[in-house]
Structure formats: C-alpha cells, structure tokens
Amino acid sequence: MPTWFADCLAHYGELKRYLQRRLRNAEDAADLTQASFERVFVHAQAGPGQGSVVHNPRALLFGVARNLCVDMARRRAVEDEALRRLGAAPAEPAPSAEHESICRQAVTRLLDRLARMPHRRRDAFVLVRVLGCTHAEAAARLGSSVAAVEKNVVRAALDLRDLAGLQPGSDVAPARTLPSAPVTAECAA
C-alpha cells in the first residue's frame, strides 16, 4: 500500500466532520466516509503505472467524498420523484419514544378529565368537538335543547383548558372508550 494512502487515514476525523456538516446526518456521513476511503483504497491498489500517483491525498479524499455527496443527492431526488409519480410520499420519520410517551400521558389526562365530567357535558363535548356534529345534531341525539348543548360544550372546554400539551382544535383520538358514552357513530363525513 502506498504511503500516501496512510496519509489519507490521518484525515478520517476531519472528513467525517466535514460530511456531517454538509449532510446534517451522522449516519449518512459515516456511510460516505467509509465509501470515500473504499474508493481511495481501490485507487491505491491500482499499482504503479495505472494512475496511482497522488500528489495531494487529502484533496483526492475530499474530492471523492464531494462527488459521493452529489451522487447521493441525485439518487434521492430521483427516488423522491419516482415516489411522487406513484402517489406515495416519502416516509416520515417515526416519532421518538419520548414524544409518544408525552402524547400518551396527555391523552390519559384528557380521558381521565372527561370521565370525571357530568355525562351530559361530556357527551355534548364529544359529539361537537370530537365527532364534528353541529349543535343541533348533538341536541337531537342527546334529547336536549341547542342552548343546553352549547352551554355544556363551553363548560367542558373550560374544564379542559388547563390541560398542558393540548392545543385548541388538535385532533386527539382517545385510546380507550369513555364510560357510558351513548355516542356510536360519527357526525362528520
């Protein structure tokens, strides 16, 4: 193995940091760092007389890495375009375990608070705010007046306003059913 390849190994950390800054992804940077060294090593194994004379090994290494970055960007653009044409969007990254835990806790707090509400208030709130029924539809289902449904929805919203982590109008799907909830079908289409 030529001595210039040993000189390349001294730039491993520098190359990896460069690729991490450029790609903003540590895993891709590690992959491209390895691929860069692989290509430079193949060039080193070519032997004398086959173009293996290298005057600046660092420049060769970084040039290979830059070209691999361009290749990766082109490949991803082609993949994204193919997915777009097929009508499939690229997969979103999965939520972290911490995010899932926070959401589960928020849903549990919401369900516990709803379970402690008077059943007419809870039922009116679920029909209007969760299932998307109009006040008139909710009143017909509950056998009460529109004014009573409106008041129950407002009171329920006031009861829930201090729950941390829930934004007004957010779509939170209950993980379990509420006790004695007479609602069985959705109002919204």
Backbone bond lengths (Angstrom), bond angles and torsions (degrees), N, CA, C in turn:
res aa  C-N    CA-C-N  psi(-1)  N-CA   C-N-CA  omega(-1)  CA-C   N-CA-C  phi
1 M - - - 1.451 - - 1.527 108.02 -
2 P 1.337 116.66 132.61 1.466 119.90 -179.20 1.529 111.68 -64.30
3 T 1.310 115.17 154.66 1.468 120.29 -179.39 1.525 111.49 -68.39
4 W 1.318 117.33 -26.78 1.471 118.89 -179.47 1.518 110.98 -65.86
5 F 1.360 117.91 -28.06 1.461 119.14 178.02 1.527 109.73 -69.61
6 A 1.318 117.58 -36.64 1.467 120.41 175.30 1.526 110.13 -61.39
7 D 1.341 115.87 -35.55 1.466 119.66 175.97 1.533 111.03 -62.97
8 C 1.320 117.18 -34.49 1.471 121.37 178.28 1.524 111.28 -62.82
9 L 1.326 116.28 -39.06 1.470 120.35 -178.20 1.527 111.59 -60.27
10 A 1.307 117.16 -27.54 1.464 120.99 178.73 1.530 111.15 -67.32
11 H 1.323 117.76 -18.26 1.469 121.80 -177.41 1.528 112.58 -99.86
12 Y 1.330 117.84 11.06 1.475 121.42 -176.53 1.534 111.78 -56.72
13 G 1.330 117.44 -54.21 1.469 121.49 -178.42 1.518 112.30 -61.87
14 E 1.317 115.72 -41.61 1.471 120.64 179.50 1.531 110.77 -62.77
15 L 1.342 116.33 -43.54 1.459 120.45 179.75 1.528 111.16 -65.00
16 K 1.311 116.54 -42.96 1.463 120.06 -179.18 1.532 110.81 -63.34
17 R 1.337 117.66 -42.73 1.473 120.83 177.55 1.524 111.07 -63.78
18 Y 1.326 116.96 -40.58 1.459 121.75 177.96 1.534 110.32 -59.51
19 L 1.327 115.87 -46.89 1.464 119.59 -179.37 1.528 112.03 -68.47
20 Q 1.317 118.26 -34.63 1.466 120.51 176.65 1.529 110.74 -63.54
21 R 1.330 116.57 -41.27 1.472 119.44 177.74 1.520 110.70 -67.03
22 R 1.313 116.37 -40.59 1.465 120.22 -176.33 1.527 112.15 -72.37
23 L 1.331 117.80 -40.49 1.459 122.06 -175.59 1.526 113.60 -93.96
24 R 1.313 117.54 -20.78 1.473 123.24 -177.13 1.531 111.52 57.17
25 N 1.326 115.35 35.08 1.456 121.09 179.80 1.530 107.22 -153.26
26 A 1.339 116.72 112.80 1.459 120.93 -174.68 1.528 112.10 -64.85
27 E 1.317 117.69 -36.25 1.458 120.43 -178.42 1.533 111.29 -68.64
28 D 1.330 116.73 -45.01 1.464 119.59 177.11 1.526 110.68 -63.84
29 A 1.337 116.32 -38.04 1.466 120.06 179.17 1.523 110.57 -63.00
30 A 1.319 117.19 -41.93 1.464 120.29 179.01 1.534 110.55 -64.69
31 D 1.328 116.17 -41.59 1.473 119.98 178.82 1.527 111.27 -62.48
32 L 1.343 116.13 -45.70 1.464 118.54 -178.24 1.527 111.82 -71.58
33 T 1.321 117.75 -30.36 1.469 120.13 175.63 1.520 109.22 -62.23
34 Q 1.331 115.87 -47.00 1.460 120.40 179.19 1.523 111.06 -63.05
35 A 1.324 117.21 -43.89 1.461 120.78 -179.78 1.529 110.92 -64.25
36 S 1.332 117.28 -35.92 1.466 120.74 178.63 1.517 110.38 -64.30
37 F 1.324 116.33 -46.34 1.468 119.23 178.79 1.521 111.08 -65.21
38 E 1.314 117.07 -35.37 1.461 120.16 178.43 1.530 110.65 -61.84
39 R 1.316 117.03 -46.12 1.471 120.21 -178.91 1.527 111.77 -67.11
40 V 1.344 115.23 -39.13 1.462 118.08 178.41 1.524 109.79 -67.67
41 F 1.324 118.35 -37.76 1.468 122.16 177.91 1.527 110.94 -62.71
42 V 1.342 117.11 -42.89 1.467 120.71 177.44 1.527 109.34 -60.03
43 H 1.323 116.50 -40.67 1.468 120.73 177.39 1.531 109.90 -63.63
44 A 1.322 117.37 -38.58 1.465 121.12 -179.64 1.523 111.16 -67.49
45 Q 1.318 117.18 -32.43 1.456 121.46 -178.80 1.530 112.44 -78.04
46 A 1.320 117.00 -8.82 1.462 120.35 -177.51 1.526 111.63 -60.19
47 G 1.310 116.82 -29.60 1.468 119.61 176.69 1.508 112.40 89.42
48 P 1.324 115.79 169.18 1.470 119.94 -178.26 1.528 111.68 -65.30
49 G 1.294 115.06 145.30 1.452 120.62 178.15 1.510 114.57 81.56
50 Q 1.294 118.49 -0.73 1.469 120.95 -179.49 1.536 110.74 -117.10
51 G 1.268 117.49 30.07 1.452 121.39 176.10 1.513 113.75 83.54
52 S 1.337 118.32 24.16 1.451 120.10 -176.08 1.525 113.06 -93.38
53 V 1.324 118.18 5.10 1.459 120.80 178.92 1.520 108.15 -77.75
54 V 1.321 115.06 120.86 1.463 120.51 -178.01 1.522 107.74 -125.47
55 H 1.324 115.64 124.41 1.458 120.56 -179.09 1.518 111.63 -90.20
56 N 1.336 117.09 -29.95 1.462 120.45 -179.81 1.537 108.62 -134.63
57 P 1.339 117.33 91.45 1.461 120.07 -175.70 1.538 113.21 -62.33
58 R 1.325 116.95 -34.54 1.470 119.99 179.41 1.523 110.09 -63.54
59 A 1.322 117.02 -43.26 1.465 120.81 179.48 1.526 110.87 -63.29
60 L 1.340 116.96 -40.45 1.459 120.22 177.12 1.526 110.32 -61.72
61 L 1.319 117.30 -47.45 1.456 122.27 -177.82 1.529 111.34 -61.46
62 F 1.325 117.42 -47.10 1.461 120.63 -179.38 1.525 111.55 -70.89
63 G 1.322 117.18 -32.57 1.466 120.11 176.10 1.514 111.69 -65.48
64 V 1.330 117.07 -42.87 1.468 121.09 176.33 1.521 109.81 -61.61
65 A 1.334 117.02 -44.17 1.474 121.09 -179.37 1.526 110.63 -62.25
66 R 1.328 117.03 -42.82 1.473 120.61 178.73 1.523 110.94 -61.42
67 N 1.325 116.37 -43.21 1.466 120.39 178.89 1.529 111.14 -64.38
68 L 1.319 117.24 -38.13 1.462 120.12 177.41 1.531 111.45 -66.14
69 C 1.333 116.58 -34.89 1.476 120.11 175.36 1.522 110.87 -62.70
70 V 1.313 115.97 -43.79 1.465 120.36 178.81 1.520 110.17 -63.01
71 D 1.338 116.44 -43.80 1.466 120.29 178.43 1.526 111.47 -60.33
72 M 1.337 116.69 -42.54 1.463 120.81 -179.86 1.525 110.52 -64.02
73 A 1.326 117.08 -43.13 1.468 120.47 179.96 1.530 110.52 -63.42
74 R 1.321 116.82 -42.50 1.469 119.87 178.15 1.525 111.42 -63.66
75 R 1.327 116.58 -44.15 1.463 120.83 -179.35 1.530 110.59 -62.19
76 R 1.329 116.74 -42.64 1.465 119.67 179.14 1.525 111.81 -66.95
77 A 1.317 116.99 -37.11 1.464 119.82 177.66 1.521 110.67 -63.89
78 V 1.324 116.62 -40.95 1.470 120.38 178.19 1.530 109.81 -65.77
79 E 1.333 117.22 -43.53 1.469 120.51 179.19 1.524 111.20 -62.06
80 D 1.344 116.92 -44.84 1.469 120.52 179.65 1.525 111.51 -62.91
81 E 1.337 115.97 -40.17 1.466 119.88 178.80 1.526 110.37 -65.23
82 A 1.318 117.18 -40.87 1.468 120.67 178.11 1.523 110.53 -63.60
83 L 1.323 116.79 -42.70 1.465 120.15 177.96 1.527 111.13 -64.31
84 R 1.345 115.89 -39.37 1.460 119.23 179.13 1.523 110.81 -63.53
85 R 1.323 115.97 -41.93 1.465 119.81 179.81 1.525 111.60 -66.60
86 L 1.298 116.81 -32.73 1.464 120.54 178.23 1.530 111.97 -79.91
87 G 1.323 115.91 -7.29 1.462 120.09 179.07 1.513 113.45 85.49
88 A 1.286 117.42 11.32 1.461 120.82 178.82 1.519 108.55 -110.06
89 A 1.294 115.74 130.30 1.457 120.51 177.76 1.526 108.46 -85.17
90 P 1.337 117.29 151.41 1.457 119.11 175.43 1.532 109.89 -58.62
91 A 1.291 116.38 144.48 1.466 120.66 -176.84 1.516 110.63 -64.38
92 E 1.304 114.78 136.60 1.455 120.47 176.35 1.529 108.18 -78.60
93 P 1.310 116.30 148.75 1.456 117.12 177.61 1.525 110.81 -64.02
94 A 1.303 116.68 144.67 1.460 121.64 -179.11 1.529 109.20 -68.00
95 P 1.333 116.84 144.92 1.469 118.45 177.93 1.525 109.95 -65.83
96 S 1.313 115.13 151.38 1.457 119.44 -179.42 1.523 110.21 -70.86
97 A 1.315 115.48 161.63 1.468 120.85 178.76 1.530 110.03 -62.56
98 E 1.321 116.64 -35.72 1.466 120.59 178.97 1.528 110.38 -64.79
99 H 1.338 116.85 -43.51 1.460 121.08 179.71 1.531 110.58 -63.29
100 E 1.336 116.58 -43.27 1.458 120.47 178.04 1.519 111.32 -61.63
101 S 1.323 116.49 -40.82 1.463 120.82 179.72 1.525 111.17 -64.44
102 I 1.315 116.42 -42.37 1.470 120.77 179.05 1.520 110.24 -63.40
103 C 1.332 116.74 -42.49 1.470 120.53 179.41 1.524 111.06 -65.37
104 R 1.326 116.70 -41.51 1.474 119.40 178.76 1.522 110.89 -62.64
105 Q 1.333 116.56 -41.32 1.461 120.13 178.91 1.528 110.79 -63.95
106 A 1.323 116.96 -40.95 1.471 120.82 179.32 1.524 110.24 -64.17
107 V 1.331 117.35 -42.57 1.462 120.84 178.98 1.521 109.85 -65.20
108 T 1.326 117.61 -40.73 1.464 120.86 178.84 1.529 110.81 -62.44
109 R 1.339 116.49 -43.47 1.477 119.70 177.46 1.522 110.42 -62.18
110 L 1.327 116.91 -42.02 1.464 120.89 179.31 1.525 110.68 -62.67
111 L 1.317 116.98 -46.71 1.465 120.27 -179.12 1.528 111.77 -64.72
112 D 1.319 116.53 -39.58 1.465 119.37 177.91 1.527 110.96 -64.47
113 R 1.332 115.50 -41.84 1.468 119.05 179.14 1.526 110.48 -65.70
114 L 1.327 117.11 -41.77 1.466 120.43 177.87 1.523 111.49 -63.89
115 A 1.320 116.59 -38.61 1.465 120.46 -178.83 1.536 111.67 -65.62
116 R 1.327 117.13 -28.00 1.472 120.45 179.74 1.523 113.29 -84.24
117 M 1.328 117.30 -11.16 1.470 120.60 179.88 1.525 110.43 -72.31
118 P 1.340 116.20 154.92 1.468 118.65 170.02 1.530 108.73 -59.36
119 H 1.330 116.96 142.55 1.464 120.32 -170.73 1.524 113.25 -61.65
120 R 1.326 120.59 -35.12 1.473 120.65 178.75 1.526 111.29 -66.43
121 R 1.333 115.96 -39.98 1.466 120.53 178.93 1.538 109.72 -64.92
122 R 1.325 115.56 -46.43 1.466 120.64 -179.55 1.527 110.72 -62.73
123 D 1.339 116.60 -46.23 1.464 120.18 -177.39 1.530 111.30 -64.15
124 A 1.322 117.03 -40.86 1.462 120.58 178.32 1.537 110.21 -63.75
125 F 1.319 115.97 -43.36 1.459 120.65 -179.85 1.532 110.97 -62.94
126 V 1.327 116.92 -47.36 1.470 120.70 -178.75 1.522 110.56 -62.74
127 L 1.334 117.13 -43.32 1.464 119.51 -179.81 1.525 111.98 -62.23
128 V 1.334 116.36 -44.93 1.470 119.64 -173.75 1.527 111.83 -82.29
129 R 1.320 117.69 -51.85 1.461 120.66 -172.32 1.527 113.99 -85.18
130 V 1.318 118.10 -31.63 1.462 119.83 -176.68 1.523 111.03 -94.58
131 L 1.326 116.31 -48.14 1.463 119.88 -175.86 1.519 113.72 -90.26
132 G 1.331 118.00 -11.47 1.454 121.13 174.55 1.511 115.49 82.08
133 C 1.313 118.21 19.24 1.470 120.56 177.54 1.526 109.59 -71.96
134 T 1.302 115.89 153.80 1.460 119.61 171.55 1.515 107.74 -76.27
135 H 1.334 116.12 165.74 1.463 119.37 177.74 1.530 110.78 -61.29
136 A 1.315 116.61 -37.54 1.466 120.52 179.96 1.525 110.92 -66.29
137 E 1.340 117.41 -42.82 1.470 120.06 177.85 1.522 111.28 -63.04
138 A 1.332 115.97 -42.48 1.462 119.65 178.99 1.524 110.92 -64.48
139 A 1.329 116.73 -40.25 1.464 120.46 178.85 1.525 110.45 -62.62
140 A 1.321 117.16 -41.51 1.467 120.63 178.83 1.525 110.81 -64.27
141 R 1.306 117.51 -41.77 1.468 120.52 179.81 1.516 112.57 -68.24
142 L 1.318 116.06 -36.70 1.460 119.78 -177.20 1.528 112.90 -88.86
143 G 1.311 116.89 -11.02 1.463 120.08 -178.83 1.513 112.73 70.02
144 S 1.334 116.23 37.55 1.468 120.83 178.22 1.526 109.07 -133.39
145 S 1.312 115.87 -179.79 1.464 119.84 -179.05 1.527 110.83 -82.88
146 V 1.336 114.26 161.19 1.465 119.86 177.74 1.520 109.98 -63.07
147 A 1.330 117.63 -39.34 1.469 121.64 179.85 1.531 110.42 -61.86
148 A 1.341 117.05 -40.22 1.468 120.13 179.36 1.522 110.79 -65.63
149 V 1.323 117.00 -39.86 1.464 120.48 178.05 1.528 109.52 -64.05
150 E 1.326 117.21 -44.49 1.463 120.52 179.87 1.522 111.03 -59.17
151 K 1.334 116.73 -45.46 1.471 120.57 179.54 1.523 111.15 -64.04
152 N 1.335 117.17 -41.34 1.462 119.63 -179.56 1.527 111.50 -66.28
153 V 1.313 117.07 -37.19 1.462 120.35 178.87 1.525 109.97 -66.42
154 V 1.318 117.28 -43.49 1.463 121.13 179.21 1.520 110.10 -63.99
155 R 1.330 118.13 -45.04 1.465 120.89 179.73 1.524 111.33 -63.49
156 A 1.329 117.15 -39.86 1.465 120.34 178.10 1.528 110.35 -64.19
157 A 1.320 116.45 -42.31 1.464 119.84 178.41 1.527 110.73 -62.34
158 L 1.330 116.29 -39.42 1.465 119.55 177.05 1.530 110.86 -66.08
159 D 1.326 117.18 -37.20 1.463 120.65 177.70 1.532 111.64 -64.17
160 L 1.323 116.86 -30.86 1.465 121.56 -175.06 1.524 113.93 -96.92
161 R 1.319 117.73 -6.16 1.467 120.10 -171.02 1.520 114.21 -63.22
162 D 1.311 118.63 -24.98 1.459 119.79 -176.54 1.519 113.61 -91.00
163 L 1.330 117.76 3.73 1.466 119.35 177.24 1.521 109.07 -69.49
164 A 1.304 116.37 121.84 1.471 120.67 -178.93 1.518 110.27 -74.15
165 G 1.314 116.00 142.15 1.452 120.79 175.15 1.511 115.03 91.32
166 L 1.320 119.57 -8.43 1.463 120.68 178.48 1.515 108.86 -104.89
167 Q 1.305 116.10 125.62 1.452 122.00 179.23 1.516 109.24 -95.07
168 P 1.325 118.56 146.22 1.462 119.79 176.69 1.517 110.66 -58.15
169 G 1.313 115.62 132.36 1.456 121.04 177.32 1.513 114.23 82.88
170 S 1.347 118.35 4.49 1.464 118.39 179.72 1.511 110.25 -75.70
171 D 1.321 115.33 149.02 1.456 120.82 179.92 1.520 108.64 -91.27
172 V 1.318 116.21 104.47 1.453 121.54 178.28 1.510 107.31 -115.95
173 A 1.304 116.60 116.93 1.457 120.86 -179.64 1.520 109.40 -91.37
174 P 1.331 118.72 125.52 1.452 120.20 179.96 1.520 110.99 -62.92
175 A 1.327 114.68 141.71 1.457 119.99 179.65 1.518 111.64 -85.79
176 R 1.319 117.31 -16.58 1.461 120.58 178.26 1.521 108.22 -142.09
177 T 1.306 117.93 163.41 1.457 120.73 -177.44 1.516 110.24 -81.79
178 L 1.302 115.37 153.69 1.455 120.93 178.83 1.523 109.92 -84.89
179 P 1.309 117.69 146.71 1.458 119.36 178.92 1.518 111.14 -67.74
180 S 1.289 115.75 138.36 1.468 125.68 176.09 1.514 114.60 54.14
181 A 1.325 117.17 32.07 1.468 120.03 178.45 1.518 108.27 -83.69
182 P 1.341 118.45 117.91 1.444 120.46 -177.98 1.522 113.74 -78.24
183 V 1.313 118.78 -3.32 1.448 123.62 -175.32 1.529 108.84 -77.88
184 T 1.341 116.45 126.76 1.460 119.42 179.65 1.519 113.14 -124.56
185 A 1.320 118.81 -21.94 1.470 120.63 -177.58 1.512 109.31 -127.62
186 E 1.315 115.40 153.63 1.460 121.06 179.43 1.517 110.61 -81.07
187 C 1.338 114.92 149.54 1.465 120.51 175.75 1.514 110.46 -90.21
188 A 1.340 116.18 -37.54 1.469 120.17 -176.63 1.525 109.59 -73.74
189 A 1.317 115.27 146.24 1.458 120.34 -179.27 1.493 111.77 -78.13
